[in-house]
């Protein structure tokens, strides 16, 4: 069997318009407390880029709230929307995102905002930071 590897230029860190392609749920075991925590892993792709490299965003799965990491993501993908949101409604939605490498060397979203307000973080003040991007280690 012949196997090939394509050594091509990868997507560099920067600001991109990204589109949500899929999400999935997973459990993470906190090594300090041995508590199982449900997480959502979102997979974004840059719009208009030839590289087909996904960009990751992870956050704790919560059923409600307006200031959580998940809520900030929903507000960037569905600006102005309030009330109950079906997560499937987020699929194929776009937002602006600052992308950087996490500690494992994979692309992750470090901050994001709606397309309607370019270069202005969603909260209007401090950027919507993904302070734990990549720090959610799967067991």
VMD Tcl script that builds the backbone (N, CA, C; Angstrom):
set m [mol new atoms 417]
animate dup $m
set s [atomselect $m all]
$s set {name element resname resid chain x y z} {
  {N N UNK 1 A 0.844 -1.176 0.000}
  {CA C UNK 1 A 0.000 0.000 0.000}
  {C C UNK 1 A 0.893 1.245 0.000}
  {N N UNK 2 A 0.601 2.147 -0.917}
  {CA C UNK 2 A 1.369 3.379 -1.051}
  {C C UNK 2 A 0.671 4.489 -0.261}
  {N N UNK 3 A 1.425 5.158 0.602}
  {CA C UNK 3 A 0.852 6.241 1.396}
  {C C UNK 3 A 1.583 7.534 1.070}
  {N N UNK 4 A 0.824 8.592 0.865}
  {CA C UNK 4 A 1.418 9.895 0.585}
  {C C UNK 4 A 1.112 10.857 1.713}
  {N N UNK 5 A 1.986 11.812 1.896}
  {CA C UNK 5 A 1.783 12.869 2.884}
  {C C UNK 5 A 1.992 14.195 2.183}
  {N N UNK 6 A 1.054 15.097 2.333}
  {CA C UNK 6 A 1.118 16.403 1.682}
  {C C UNK 6 A 1.633 17.437 2.680}
  {N N UNK 7 A 2.866 17.846 2.515}
  {CA C UNK 7 A 3.469 18.848 3.391}
  {C C UNK 7 A 3.176 20.227 2.799}
  {N N UNK 8 A 2.028 20.768 3.182}
  {CA C UNK 8 A 1.608 22.061 2.653}
  {C C UNK 8 A 1.622 23.103 3.758}
  {N N UNK 9 A 1.601 24.339 3.357}
  {CA C UNK 9 A 1.569 25.437 4.318}
  {C C UNK 9 A 0.250 25.390 5.079}
  {N N UNK 10 A 0.340 25.452 6.386}
  {CA C UNK 10 A -0.858 25.406 7.215}
  {C C UNK 10 A -1.387 26.808 7.464}
  {N N UNK 11 A -2.612 26.883 7.909}
  {CA C UNK 11 A -3.245 28.152 8.238}
  {C C UNK 11 A -2.464 28.810 9.372}
  {N N UNK 12 A -2.102 30.062 9.201}
  {CA C UNK 12 A -1.331 30.748 10.232}
  {C C UNK 12 A -2.266 31.436 11.219}
  {N N UNK 13 A -1.809 31.685 12.450}
  {CA C UNK 13 A -2.615 32.426 13.407}
  {C C UNK 13 A -3.006 33.788 12.840}
  {N N UNK 14 A -4.169 34.276 13.231}
  {CA C UNK 14 A -4.654 35.564 12.749}
  {C C UNK 14 A -6.142 35.691 12.961}
  {N N UNK 15 A -6.746 36.663 12.294}
  {CA C UNK 15 A -8.181 36.905 12.401}
  {C C UNK 15 A -8.842 36.447 11.105}
  {N N UNK 16 A -9.872 35.628 11.255}
  {CA C UNK 16 A -10.564 35.034 10.112}
  {C C UNK 16 A -12.071 35.098 10.318}
  {N N UNK 17 A -12.786 35.037 9.207}
  {CA C UNK 17 A -14.212 34.757 9.270}
  {C C UNK 17 A -14.304 33.244 9.283}
  {N N UNK 18 A -14.995 32.699 10.275}
  {CA C UNK 18 A -15.089 31.242 10.411}
  {C C UNK 18 A -16.554 30.811 10.406}
  {N N UNK 19 A -16.752 29.560 9.986}
  {CA C UNK 19 A -18.097 28.993 9.929}
  {C C UNK 19 A -18.128 27.714 10.751}
  {N N UNK 20 A -19.176 27.567 11.561}
  {CA C UNK 20 A -19.321 26.369 12.382}
  {C C UNK 20 A -19.778 25.204 11.517}
  {N N UNK 21 A -18.970 24.168 11.497}
  {CA C UNK 21 A -19.266 22.986 10.684}
  {C C UNK 21 A -19.974 21.907 11.493}
  {N N UNK 22 A -19.496 21.663 12.712}
  {CA C UNK 22 A -20.094 20.626 13.546}
  {C C UNK 22 A -19.707 20.832 14.998}
  {N N UNK 23 A -20.420 20.141 15.877}
  {CA C UNK 23 A -20.064 20.132 17.290}
  {C C UNK 23 A -20.367 18.746 17.837}
  {N N UNK 24 A -19.719 18.423 18.935}
  {CA C UNK 24 A -19.980 17.150 19.594}
  {C C UNK 24 A -19.772 17.322 21.092}
  {N N UNK 25 A -20.361 16.430 21.822}
  {CA C UNK 25 A -20.265 16.448 23.274}
  {C C UNK 25 A -19.243 15.402 23.712}
  {N N UNK 26 A -18.557 15.701 24.786}
  {CA C UNK 26 A -17.609 14.735 25.354}
  {C C UNK 26 A -17.537 14.952 26.857}
  {N N UNK 27 A -17.007 13.983 27.562}
  {CA C UNK 27 A -16.792 14.123 28.999}
  {C C UNK 27 A -15.306 14.239 29.267}
  {N N UNK 28 A -14.973 15.106 30.205}
  {CA C UNK 28 A -13.595 15.310 30.629}
  {C C UNK 28 A -13.532 15.009 32.112}
  {N N UNK 29 A -12.558 14.233 32.512}
  {CA C UNK 29 A -12.399 13.885 33.917}
  {C C UNK 29 A -11.379 14.818 34.544}
  {N N UNK 30 A -11.828 15.636 35.502}
  {CA C UNK 30 A -10.939 16.552 36.205}
  {C C UNK 30 A -9.994 15.713 37.065}
  {N N UNK 31 A -8.683 15.775 36.803}
  {CA C UNK 31 A -7.749 14.920 37.545}
  {C C UNK 31 A -7.646 15.285 39.028}
  {N N UNK 32 A -7.962 16.522 39.385}
  {CA C UNK 32 A -7.870 16.940 40.787}
  {C C UNK 32 A -9.055 16.446 41.609}
  {N N UNK 33 A -10.254 16.539 41.049}
  {CA C UNK 33 A -11.462 16.178 41.792}
  {C C UNK 33 A -12.069 14.859 41.340}
  {N N UNK 34 A -11.598 14.328 40.206}
  {CA C UNK 34 A -12.135 13.118 39.589}
  {C C UNK 34 A -13.608 13.276 39.223}
  {N N UNK 35 A -14.045 14.516 39.046}
  {CA C UNK 35 A -15.411 14.822 38.633}
  {C C UNK 35 A -15.479 14.823 37.107}
  {N N UNK 36 A -16.515 14.199 36.561}
  {CA C UNK 36 A -16.729 14.191 35.113}
  {C C UNK 36 A -17.467 15.472 34.728}
  {N N UNK 37 A -16.931 16.176 33.736}
  {CA C UNK 37 A -17.517 17.428 33.280}
  {C C UNK 37 A -17.861 17.266 31.802}
  {N N UNK 38 A -19.079 17.672 31.437}
  {CA C UNK 38 A -19.504 17.612 30.037}
  {C C UNK 38 A -19.001 18.845 29.303}
  {N N UNK 39 A -18.399 18.619 28.145}
  {CA C UNK 39 A -17.885 19.694 27.302}
  {C C UNK 39 A -18.502 19.603 25.919}
  {N N UNK 40 A -18.542 20.734 25.236}
  {CA C UNK 40 A -18.918 20.787 23.830}
  {C C UNK 40 A -17.684 21.181 23.041}
  {N N UNK 41 A -17.376 20.435 22.019}
  {CA C UNK 41 A -16.262 20.739 21.123}
  {C C UNK 41 A -16.836 21.197 19.795}
  {N N UNK 42 A -16.506 22.426 19.407}
  {CA C UNK 42 A -17.003 23.010 18.162}
  {C C UNK 42 A -15.876 23.000 17.135}
  {N N UNK 43 A -16.226 22.706 15.898}
  {CA C UNK 43 A -15.249 22.654 14.813}
  {C C UNK 43 A -15.626 23.704 13.769}
  {N N UNK 44 A -14.745 24.683 13.622}
  {CA C UNK 44 A -14.943 25.776 12.677}
  {C C UNK 44 A -13.979 25.628 11.513}
  {N N UNK 45 A -14.358 26.209 10.369}
  {CA C UNK 45 A -13.474 26.267 9.212}
  {C C UNK 45 A -13.392 27.706 8.736}
  {N N UNK 46 A -12.202 28.146 8.323}
  {CA C UNK 46 A -12.080 29.515 7.801}
  {C C UNK 46 A -12.801 29.652 6.468}
  {N N UNK 47 A -13.492 30.758 6.296}
  {CA C UNK 47 A -14.238 31.017 5.065}
  {C C UNK 47 A -13.289 31.633 4.039}
  {N N UNK 48 A -13.314 31.111 2.823}
  {CA C UNK 48 A -12.508 31.670 1.742}
  {C C UNK 48 A -11.042 31.298 1.771}
  {N N UNK 49 A -10.651 30.385 2.605}
  {CA C UNK 49 A -9.256 29.933 2.660}
  {C C UNK 49 A -9.153 28.583 1.972}
  {N N UNK 50 A -8.063 28.361 1.299}
  {CA C UNK 50 A -7.886 27.087 0.599}
  {C C UNK 50 A -7.517 25.945 1.539}
  {N N UNK 51 A -6.912 26.264 2.675}
  {CA C UNK 51 A -6.552 25.221 3.622}
  {C C UNK 51 A -7.821 24.639 4.226}
  {N N UNK 52 A -7.838 23.336 4.369}
  {CA C UNK 52 A -8.995 22.675 4.967}
  {C C UNK 52 A -8.596 22.197 6.360}
  {N N UNK 53 A -8.178 23.124 7.168}
  {CA C UNK 53 A -7.755 22.821 8.528}
  {C C UNK 53 A -8.803 23.354 9.486}
  {N N UNK 54 A -9.285 22.499 10.370}
  {CA C UNK 54 A -10.323 22.936 11.288}
  {C C UNK 54 A -9.726 23.740 12.437}
  {N N UNK 55 A -10.571 24.571 13.019}
  {CA C UNK 55 A -10.205 25.406 14.155}
  {C C UNK 55 A -11.128 25.013 15.299}
  {N N UNK 56 A -10.551 24.743 16.450}
  {CA C UNK 56 A -11.311 24.201 17.566}
  {C C UNK 56 A -11.738 25.275 18.570}
  {N N UNK 57 A -12.871 25.008 19.215}
  {CA C UNK 57 A -13.345 25.827 20.324}
  {C C UNK 57 A -14.082 24.886 21.259}
  {N N UNK 58 A -13.692 24.860 22.531}
  {CA C UNK 58 A -14.314 23.976 23.519}
  {C C UNK 58 A -14.831 24.795 24.683}
  {N N UNK 59 A -15.932 24.336 25.255}
  {CA C UNK 59 A -16.478 25.007 26.427}
  {C C UNK 59 A -17.328 24.025 27.223}
  {N N UNK 60 A -17.493 24.312 28.516}
  {CA C UNK 60 A -18.369 23.450 29.322}
  {C C UNK 60 A -19.803 23.494 28.799}
  {N N UNK 61 A -20.463 22.366 28.853}
  {CA C UNK 61 A -21.855 22.269 28.416}
  {C C UNK 61 A -22.739 22.723 29.575}
  {N N UNK 62 A -23.526 23.757 29.329}
  {CA C UNK 62 A -24.420 24.286 30.355}
  {C C UNK 62 A -25.823 24.420 29.777}
  {N N UNK 63 A -26.850 24.169 30.582}
  {CA C UNK 63 A -28.212 24.262 30.060}
  {C C UNK 63 A -28.730 25.699 29.948}
  {N N UNK 64 A -28.125 26.640 30.665}
  {CA C UNK 64 A -28.599 28.028 30.608}
  {C C UNK 64 A -27.529 28.979 31.116}
  {N N UNK 65 A -27.788 30.257 30.929}
  {CA C UNK 65 A -26.878 31.311 31.380}
  {C C UNK 65 A -26.644 32.317 30.279}
  {N N UNK 66 A -26.172 33.491 30.646}
  {CA C UNK 66 A -25.931 34.530 29.639}
  {C C UNK 66 A -24.485 35.014 29.643}
  {N N UNK 67 A -23.692 34.604 30.634}
  {CA C UNK 67 A -22.306 35.066 30.698}
  {C C UNK 67 A -21.298 33.935 30.528}
  {N N UNK 68 A -21.794 32.725 30.333}
  {CA C UNK 68 A -20.892 31.581 30.196}
  {C C UNK 68 A -20.149 31.633 28.866}
  {N N UNK 69 A -19.144 30.818 28.757}
  {CA C UNK 69 A -18.371 30.710 27.525}
  {C C UNK 69 A -19.260 30.268 26.363}
  {N N UNK 70 A -20.184 29.345 26.631}
  {CA C UNK 70 A -21.118 28.889 25.601}
  {C C UNK 70 A -22.052 30.029 25.190}
  {N N UNK 71 A -22.544 30.790 26.152}
  {CA C UNK 71 A -23.439 31.907 25.833}
  {C C UNK 71 A -22.734 32.953 24.983}
  {N N UNK 72 A -21.468 33.253 25.273}
  {CA C UNK 72 A -20.712 34.228 24.466}
  {C C UNK 72 A -20.548 33.726 23.030}
  {N N UNK 73 A -20.345 32.424 22.874}
  {CA C UNK 73 A -20.237 31.859 21.527}
  {C C UNK 73 A -21.566 31.996 20.789}
  {N N UNK 74 A -22.659 31.660 21.449}
  {CA C UNK 74 A -23.990 31.773 20.830}
  {C C UNK 74 A -24.248 33.216 20.415}
  {N N UNK 75 A -23.887 34.179 21.264}
  {CA C UNK 75 A -24.102 35.592 20.949}
  {C C UNK 75 A -23.273 36.043 19.750}
  {N N UNK 76 A -22.111 35.450 19.553}
  {CA C UNK 76 A -21.297 35.800 18.381}
  {C C UNK 76 A -21.865 35.198 17.099}
  {N N UNK 77 A -22.434 34.007 17.211}
  {CA C UNK 77 A -22.990 33.338 16.031}
  {C C UNK 77 A -24.422 33.785 15.724}
  {N N UNK 78 A -25.180 34.126 16.749}
  {CA C UNK 78 A -26.574 34.571 16.597}
  {C C UNK 78 A -26.770 35.894 17.331}
  {N N UNK 79 A -26.176 36.975 16.848}
  {CA C UNK 79 A -26.286 38.248 17.566}
  {C C UNK 79 A -27.741 38.703 17.680}
  {N N UNK 80 A -28.084 39.192 18.863}
  {CA C UNK 80 A -29.421 39.704 19.100}
  {C C UNK 80 A -30.451 38.655 19.469}
  {N N UNK 81 A -30.113 37.391 19.369}
  {CA C UNK 81 A -31.056 36.311 19.677}
  {C C UNK 81 A -31.116 36.114 21.188}
  {N N UNK 82 A -32.306 35.976 21.728}
  {CA C UNK 82 A -32.488 35.731 23.160}
  {C C UNK 82 A -33.418 34.539 23.336}
  {N N UNK 83 A -33.452 34.000 24.519}
  {CA C UNK 83 A -34.327 32.869 24.806}
  {C C UNK 83 A -33.629 31.553 24.551}
  {N N UNK 84 A -34.425 30.517 24.413}
  {CA C UNK 84 A -33.877 29.172 24.218}
  {C C UNK 84 A -33.328 29.035 22.801}
  {N N UNK 85 A -32.165 28.414 22.716}
  {CA C UNK 85 A -31.476 28.220 21.442}
  {C C UNK 85 A -31.254 26.723 21.237}
  {N N UNK 86 A -31.576 26.234 20.070}
  {CA C UNK 86 A -31.240 24.873 19.688}
  {C C UNK 86 A -29.828 24.939 19.107}
  {N N UNK 87 A -28.903 24.175 19.647}
  {CA C UNK 87 A -27.517 24.247 19.187}
  {C C UNK 87 A -27.365 23.922 17.708}
  {N N UNK 88 A -28.267 23.142 17.146}
  {CA C UNK 88 A -28.205 22.857 15.712}
  {C C UNK 88 A -28.425 24.120 14.877}
  {N N UNK 89 A -29.079 25.134 15.466}
  {CA C UNK 89 A -29.276 26.413 14.764}
  {C C UNK 89 A -27.961 27.173 14.578}
  {N N UNK 90 A -26.929 26.764 15.298}
  {CA C UNK 90 A -25.621 27.416 15.177}
  {C C UNK 90 A -24.835 26.902 13.964}
  {N N UNK 91 A -25.183 25.723 13.487}
  {CA C UNK 91 A -24.445 25.123 12.371}
  {C C UNK 91 A -24.516 26.011 11.131}
  {N N UNK 92 A -23.395 26.104 10.446}
  {CA C UNK 92 A -23.238 26.907 9.227}
  {C C UNK 92 A -23.355 28.404 9.471}
  {N N UNK 93 A -23.327 28.838 10.725}
  {CA C UNK 93 A -23.306 30.266 11.060}
  {C C UNK 93 A -21.864 30.746 11.067}
  {N N UNK 94 A -21.702 32.045 10.833}
  {CA C UNK 94 A -20.353 32.620 10.746}
  {C C UNK 94 A -20.142 33.699 11.798}
  {N N UNK 95 A -18.876 33.882 12.141}
  {CA C UNK 95 A -18.449 34.944 13.059}
  {C C UNK 95 A -17.005 35.278 12.739}
  {N N UNK 96 A -16.494 36.361 13.295}
  {CA C UNK 96 A -15.075 36.697 13.213}
  {C C UNK 96 A -14.388 36.063 14.409}
  {N N UNK 97 A -13.176 35.577 14.207}
  {CA C UNK 97 A -12.452 34.928 15.292}
  {C C UNK 97 A -10.965 35.184 15.181}
  {N N UNK 98 A -10.363 35.404 16.332}
  {CA C UNK 98 A -8.906 35.460 16.410}
  {C C UNK 98 A -8.446 34.039 16.707}
  {N N UNK 99 A -7.533 33.545 15.879}
  {CA C UNK 99 A -7.089 32.158 15.935}
  {C C UNK 99 A -5.610 32.121 16.292}
  {N N UNK 100 A -5.263 31.230 17.206}
  {CA C UNK 100 A -3.871 31.062 17.598}
  {C C UNK 100 A -3.630 29.587 17.912}
  {N N UNK 101 A -2.380 29.228 18.112}
  {CA C UNK 101 A -2.029 27.852 18.455}
  {C C UNK 101 A -2.197 27.641 19.952}
  {N N UNK 102 A -2.800 26.515 20.337}
  {CA C UNK 102 A -2.892 26.198 21.762}
  {C C UNK 102 A -1.608 25.506 22.202}
  {N N UNK 103 A -1.543 25.108 23.465}
  {CA C UNK 103 A -0.296 24.517 23.979}
  {C C UNK 103 A 0.040 23.181 23.337}
  {N N UNK 104 A -0.925 22.564 22.667}
  {CA C UNK 104 A -0.660 21.299 21.972}
  {C C UNK 104 A -0.319 21.512 20.502}
  {N N UNK 105 A -0.309 22.786 20.059}
  {CA C UNK 105 A 0.066 23.089 18.688}
  {C C UNK 105 A -1.070 23.060 17.681}
  {N N UNK 106 A -2.311 22.990 18.161}
  {CA C UNK 106 A -3.475 22.992 17.272}
  {C C UNK 106 A -4.122 24.364 17.255}
  {N N UNK 107 A -4.774 24.691 16.155}
  {CA C UNK 107 A -5.447 25.978 16.054}
  {C C UNK 107 A -6.667 26.015 16.965}
  {N N UNK 108 A -6.809 27.109 17.698}
  {CA C UNK 108 A -7.944 27.294 18.596}
  {C C UNK 108 A -8.373 28.754 18.553}
  {N N UNK 109 A -9.643 28.985 18.790}
  {CA C UNK 109 A -10.176 30.342 18.824}
  {C C UNK 109 A -9.866 30.947 20.182}
  {N N UNK 110 A -9.203 32.116 20.168}
  {CA C UNK 110 A -8.864 32.778 21.423}
  {C C UNK 110 A -9.813 33.914 21.768}
  {N N UNK 111 A -10.471 34.479 20.755}
  {CA C UNK 111 A -11.529 35.463 20.989}
  {C C UNK 111 A -12.396 35.522 19.750}
  {N N UNK 112 A -13.624 35.990 19.924}
  {CA C UNK 112 A -14.571 35.989 18.807}
  {C C UNK 112 A -15.596 37.092 18.988}
  {N N UNK 113 A -16.241 37.460 17.872}
  {CA C UNK 113 A -17.267 38.490 17.887}
  {C C UNK 113 A -18.158 38.318 16.654}
  {N N UNK 114 A -19.359 38.906 16.681}
  {CA C UNK 114 A -20.272 38.784 15.529}
  {C C UNK 114 A -19.702 39.475 14.299}
  {N N UNK 115 A -20.139 39.044 13.137}
  {CA C UNK 115 A -19.702 39.663 11.882}
  {C C UNK 115 A -20.143 41.113 11.781}
  {N N UNK 116 A -21.268 41.470 12.385}
  {CA C UNK 116 A -21.814 42.813 12.271}
  {C C UNK 116 A -20.944 43.877 12.932}
  {N N UNK 117 A -20.061 43.471 13.827}
  {CA C UNK 117 A -19.214 44.433 14.526}
  {C C UNK 117 A -17.751 44.046 14.365}
  {N N UNK 118 A -17.189 44.185 13.158}
  {CA C UNK 118 A -15.814 43.746 12.929}
  {C C UNK 118 A -14.822 44.429 13.859}
  {N N UNK 119 A -13.902 43.654 14.351}
  {CA C UNK 119 A -12.820 44.099 15.230}
  {C C UNK 119 A -13.306 44.612 16.574}
  {N N UNK 120 A -14.595 44.513 16.865}
  {CA C UNK 120 A -15.111 44.913 18.161}
  {C C UNK 120 A -15.630 43.664 18.858}
  {N N UNK 121 A -15.025 43.285 19.984}
  {CA C UNK 121 A -15.475 42.086 20.684}
  {C C UNK 121 A -16.955 42.171 21.034}
  {N N UNK 122 A -17.616 41.023 21.100}
  {CA C UNK 122 A -19.052 40.920 21.305}
  {C C UNK 122 A -19.521 41.626 22.563}
  {N N UNK 123 A -18.760 41.595 23.637}
  {CA C UNK 123 A -19.215 42.171 24.894}
  {C C UNK 123 A -19.183 43.688 24.887}
  {N N UNK 124 A -18.520 44.305 23.917}
  {CA C UNK 124 A -18.460 45.757 23.866}
  {C C UNK 124 A -17.324 46.309 24.705}
  {N N UNK 125 A -16.786 45.523 25.609}
  {CA C UNK 125 A -15.672 45.943 26.455}
  {C C UNK 125 A -14.523 44.984 26.261}
  {N N UNK 126 A -14.340 44.143 27.249}
  {CA C UNK 126 A -13.264 43.163 27.164}
  {C C UNK 126 A -13.591 42.116 26.116}
  {N N UNK 127 A -12.563 41.607 25.416}
  {CA C UNK 127 A -12.810 40.596 24.394}
  {C C UNK 127 A -13.371 39.315 24.998}
  {N N UNK 128 A -14.105 38.560 24.183}
  {CA C UNK 128 A -14.611 37.254 24.591}
  {C C UNK 128 A -13.466 36.265 24.485}
  {N N UNK 129 A -12.720 36.123 25.539}
  {CA C UNK 129 A -11.530 35.282 25.504}
  {C C UNK 129 A -11.860 33.840 25.804}
  {N N UNK 130 A -11.186 32.963 25.107}
  {CA C UNK 130 A -11.264 31.536 25.367}
  {C C UNK 130 A -10.059 31.212 26.230}
  {N N UNK 131 A -10.160 31.522 27.501}
  {CA C UNK 131 A -9.017 31.391 28.401}
  {C C UNK 131 A -8.579 29.947 28.622}
  {N N UNK 132 A -9.454 29.003 28.328}
  {CA C UNK 132 A -9.087 27.613 28.569}
  {C C UNK 132 A -8.928 26.824 27.286}
  {N N UNK 133 A -8.759 27.519 26.140}
  {CA C UNK 133 A -8.641 26.777 24.898}
  {C C UNK 133 A -7.456 25.851 24.967}
  {N N UNK 134 A -7.727 24.587 24.715}
  {CA C UNK 134 A -6.667 23.602 24.711}
  {C C UNK 134 A -6.329 23.058 26.088}
  {N N UNK 135 A -6.801 23.701 27.157}
  {CA C UNK 135 A -6.450 23.223 28.479}
  {C C UNK 135 A -7.419 22.156 28.955}
  {N N UNK 136 A -8.421 21.854 28.145}
  {CA C UNK 136 A -9.391 20.823 28.491}
  {C C UNK 136 A -8.907 19.506 27.949}
  {N N UNK 137 A -8.156 18.797 28.746}
  {CA C UNK 137 A -7.545 17.569 28.256}
  {C C UNK 137 A -8.522 16.412 28.389}
  {N N UNK 138 A -8.631 15.672 27.332}
  {CA C UNK 138 A -9.479 14.476 27.363}
  {C C UNK 138 A -8.751 13.379 28.093}
  {N N UNK 139 A -9.501 12.539 28.779}
  {CA C UNK 139 A -8.858 11.410 29.428}
  {C C UNK 139 A -9.092 10.146 28.671}
}
mol reanalyze $m
mol bondsrecalc $m
mol representation Tube
mol addrep $m
